[in-house]
Amino acid sequence: MRKQRYAPVYFLYGKEPYYIDKVSDFIEHYVLDESEKAFDQQVLYGRDLNDIGPVLSAARRFPMMAPYQVIILKEAQAVRKWDNFDLYLQNPAEKTILVICYKGEPDKRLKVFRGIDKSPYALLSSPLRDYQVNKWILDYIRDWNAQAKATNQVSIDERVVQLLADSLGNDLTRITLELKKLIDGRPEGVNVIDAALVERNIGISKDYNGFELQHAFVTHDAVKANRITQYFAANRKEHAIQKELALVFSFFSNLMIYHYLPDKSQQAVVQKLGVSPNAVKDYAAAARLYSKGKVFAIIGYIRETDARSKGIDNPSADEADLWKELIYKILH
């Protein structure tokens, strides 16, 4: 699109809104200039429409002032009737750029959407898997540096990348907003995004987070593990027990896989577990502390704690007590 090679239709769909917004925003802001937009750009919303007919009628018109007319349908998942949309895809208007923003998965059992994933006009935007978030953050920083002046480029420590991934999950819109805060909120002359900057700008504690809890397990540090989990219990809004337990479960599940890997070289572990190269030494250290049998038992303890946190077989224990019990079982 930056080279001004446009398709006549963009059907943007999927459960990850980031790329849907990224593509549609580019078209909305950069394809036409401001004088052309007044005559040849129209933004419609699915919540205001019962069927796709008015959108297709608009798309079949000719531009008035610009080489193209741009028709953007946002919230397309709210449209109920899609009659003739598949026919339009077979013969789209040459002078129109039609953008459909469908946040979710269309029912591909319907004739109109059957084969949409094979259409040259469709882009599926799927959520990242957890193990892909670290690389995505690093790629974002790399792309930002590519457009920044040499004196304003930034670097980010891989431990901070892991901290952000553990704390923010795979919501790319949120990750992008927080990364912008970190980059824009740097003191003058600071070119490294470190844990202190993260804590100051977006409120993620550099000492009390899932990454540090994982490190406490690796070093068999009971005091640190209890201190972190009691902080979690006191700050349940940001550190819900189910969310933090999912990270603990992921670590020990990966550790079980690590135990059974025939090749424990860094490259093989990164490929099999989908972790960063720096994390491999943590798994090697943890494997020396926790046998296969112990890891199997720990996974059971985590499942039990998760169930009790939801009220199953738990008449009275609060989150602080549940964390204390789990940490004791893991480290003893």
Disulfide bonds with the S-S distance in Angstrom:
none
